[in-house]
Amino acid sequence: MTEELRQCERGAETVRGGLLRRHRDFRMLWTGETMRAFGASVTGLVLPLAAVSALDADAFTVSLLNAAGWLPWLIIGLPVGAWVDRMRRRPVMLACDAICLVLFTSVPAAAWLGLLGLGQLMAVALVTGTAAVFFETAYVAYLPTLLAPRDRVEGTAKLHGSDSAAQLVGVGSGGLVAQFAGAVGGLLVNSVTFLVSLVCVARIRVREPLPEPVERVRGALLREVGEGLRLVVRDPYLRSFTLFGAAANLFLTAYQSIVVVFLVRDIGLPSGTIGAISSIGGIGGVLGTLVVRRTADRIGTGRALLLFELGLLSLAPLIALTAPGPGLVLYIVGSAAVGTGIVAGNVIKSGFIQRYCPADVLGRVTASSAFLNYGTMPLGALVGGALGTALGLRPALLALTVLLPLSALILLFSPIRARRDLPDSVLRTV
């Protein structure tokens, strides 16, 4: 385990109650982010179900809907980091929550009036996806302002853990709500979750200082964006993480864009059962946050990253072998392994990046990495829909879940392979 991780453990032991109990503002951020993750999880299940059940959408149309949600990362992912570095992060987060609250409320309202169409669902996915780009970039850059250095690893782990738990509960709740209230009615849950997130973030007392005014000449934004990209491309660790994230997200989104249609049409499952097995499979995400520290302590953060991202993801093809009855266990095991590997790996990578990157470039580095990571996701959604249409849903799922663990070979053939622990040094920006 790295020295910062050890300091975090010692610091947490000396303060009674842990970070959530003793740090009110972090508790507010944690609660808001958890509710937001819950709402996003409900969206990921209920929005495709709404398209399939209410509008009779096919696999490719559902993949277009998923692509719309991720497209903003490709369009504005790069300049958002530079914009966020120029602004206070908390007001950005508040505005994003307010926009999502209004848009998700509009879907059931339109359905009740008989006006709901695929165009509105596409627009909601696109605009809320844009809000997510701003929120995620601002949130990552805001956390070091809120927490002392010794608390950041603990805070990151708690946020990832709560995100996984919220996704776990959200998928199950979304399936049950869709079964009993209809898929469109299930989107009302999103309105409540974003309202709670809005209130919690508004109650954070810590106020960021205004960024120091800097006289920017014409073309300054492009230079700032270019600086973020150069830092990511030139540094071997940031470059490896980003390339792996781009490849893994492409295949992950591709199979996730068609798995709901596969479970409904090939396996014949009702919405409630889909939510239930997805929730059980999602336990892996919670498990990832519970085992990541002990694993990193025993074998090192670098080796643990390879174990989680390469070893566990190799079980992903079990998802494509899912069958009715006892065969549902294959889906549960495969999705749990993917959840454990992805979440545990994200905890390690997030903690490393937050201490590795200076605060004044963290937003740009985060946005540049996210642009390259998330920019492949709309393409992945389209690839999933195209393969599902051309090959059939099960063969497409098998191909995509085999390619997912192979993407981790990028990490295996990077400098990470030769290290027990990821470096403790700070990124050189000049």
C-alpha angles and dihedrals in degrees: 000000000000122000091251091055090051091050090050091052093048092046093050091051093053095053117067117237101015130251099307092053099044102036112065097183092050088049089055092048091045093051093047094046091047092053091046091052089049091054092046090051091051089050093052091059105028099045094059089042090052090052092048098042103033100032102024092235120182127226095271093049090052089050089053089054091052091046091054090058093055099036094089090066088061096044104041103008094108103049093041091075092055091045092050091050088058096051142054107269100215096063089049090055092048093052091050093052092049092051093050091048092056097043098048090049089054094063100065089037091057091045092053089051091049092244102109116126139163090259091062092048089050091049093049091049091048098047096041087047088055090051089051091056091056095041096049093047093047093044095054091047092045097055096073088053091055100043135051115242094256091055099048098085091048091046093049092049092049092049092049090046093050090045090055093046091048091050090048093053093037096057092049093044091046091054093048094045090048090051096049103028101025128259093272092049089053089068089071086078088066092058091055094047094051090047090055091047090050092052094046095049089046090056095057106116100200111097120200117229114249111265110260109264111255123189105234123197125209111295094024092127092056090049092050091049090048091051091055091049093048092051091052095044097045099045111080095213097046090043093052093047091048096048091047092047092050093051096041093047091051093057094035093054092042094059095037091054091064104027094089091052089047092053093047101043107024100033096030098226124162120233094259093054091047089054092047098051091042089054092050090048089048090064084087090072091056091044089053092061091047097052102034098084096046091046092049090048093052102042105013132260094270095052092041090054091055092046094053099039100039105023102044097037089061087077092062095098089069086077091066091051092060115137135177119279116003089005089075087078088073090059092048094049094044096047092043091054091049091048093049094048097045097045096043090048091049091052091054094045095045093050090048095049094047093056095034098054122064114241095245093062100029093099093051094045091047092049094045092050091044091049091055094038099045096030089078092055099080088048089049092053091052092046090052092050093046094048092045090053096044102039104021126259100276097047090046092050091049093051093047096046090050091052093049098072091040088064088068089069084084088069093043092057095045131087088271090077092066096049132080090200133022111252122276094207123108121251113260108233098185 
